[in-house]
């Protein structure tokens, strides 16, 4: 199993949620609101005028635990749909050591 983590600009949250809800094999996902702090470059397409003024960028972190076989399909779907993540996000993949319910 894998944990796919996305960090995307907050303005694509609703469109991204709609796409993820449409993936029948995806049992669920979590959104966490975060602030992106760091050196800002005026050429960064993720920075709005507001971001440049306040000094941070509002992001949404998305975590989803996936079967290995479904990982590439999620990434392909995100790249192919018009949900706004292309050019506005990054992702990383982690191995899941175990999972369950408490």
C-alpha positions in Angstrom: 0.0 0.0 0.0 1.1 3.6 -0.6 0.2 7.0 0.8 -0.1 9.6 -1.9 0.3 13.1 -0.5 -0.5 16.1 -2.6 0.1 19.7 -1.8 -2.0 22.0 -4.0 -3.0 25.6 -4.0 -6.2 26.1 -1.9 -8.1 27.5 -4.9 -8.4 24.1 -6.5 -9.8 22.3 -3.4 -13.4 21.9 -4.6 -12.6 20.8 -8.1 -10.0 18.3 -6.8 -12.5 16.9 -4.3 -15.0 16.4 -7.1 -12.5 14.4 -9.2 -11.4 12.3 -6.2 -14.9 11.5 -5.2 -15.5 10.2 -8.8 -12.7 7.5 -8.4 -14.7 4.4 -7.4 -11.7 2.5 -6.2 -10.5 5.3 -3.8 -12.0 4.5 -0.4 -11.4 8.0 0.9 -9.1 11.0 1.3 -8.3 13.7 3.8 -7.8 17.4 3.3 -5.7 19.5 5.7 -5.4 23.3 5.2 -1.8 24.4 5.4 0.2 27.6 4.7 3.2 27.5 2.4 6.0 29.6 3.8 9.5 30.0 2.2 11.4 32.0 -0.3 8.9 33.4 -2.8 9.7 34.0 -6.4 7.6 36.5 -8.4 7.6 34.0 -11.3 5.9 31.3 -9.2 2.5 30.6 -10.9 1.0 29.5 -7.6 1.4 33.0 -6.1 -1.5 35.3 -6.3 -1.4 39.0 -5.6 -2.8 38.2 -2.1 0.0 35.7 -1.5 2.7 38.2 -2.3 1.2 40.7 0.1 0.6 38.4 3.1 3.8 36.4 2.6 2.4 32.9 2.5 0.4 30.7 0.1 -2.7 28.9 1.3 -2.5 25.2 0.4 -4.4 22.1 0.9 -2.6 18.9 1.8 -4.4 15.8 0.5 -3.6 12.3 1.8 -4.9 9.1 0.4 -4.0 5.5 1.1 -4.0 3.4 -2.1 -3.5 -0.1 -3.3 -0.2 -0.1 -5.3 -2.2 -1.0 -8.5 -4.3 2.2 -8.2 -1.5 4.7 -7.7 -0.6 5.4 -11.3 -4.3 5.6 -12.2 -4.9 8.4 -9.7 -1.9 10.4 -10.9 -3.0 10.0 -14.6 -6.5 11.1 -13.7 -5.2 14.2 -11.9 -3.0 15.1 -14.9 -5.8 14.5 -17.4 -8.7 16.3 -15.7 -9.4 20.0 -15.5 -9.3 20.2 -11.7 -6.5 22.7 -11.6 -3.7 20.8 -10.0 -1.4 20.7 -13.0 1.1 23.5 -12.4 -0.3 24.2 -9.0 0.9 21.3 -6.9 3.4 18.8 -5.9 3.1 15.2 -4.6 5.1 12.5 -2.9 4.6 8.8 -2.3 5.3 7.0 0.9 5.2 3.3 1.7 2.5 2.4 4.2 3.9 0.1 6.9 0.4 -0.8 8.2 -3.1 0.6 8.7 -6.3 -0.1 10.4 -9.1 1.3 12.5 -9.0 2.1 16.2 
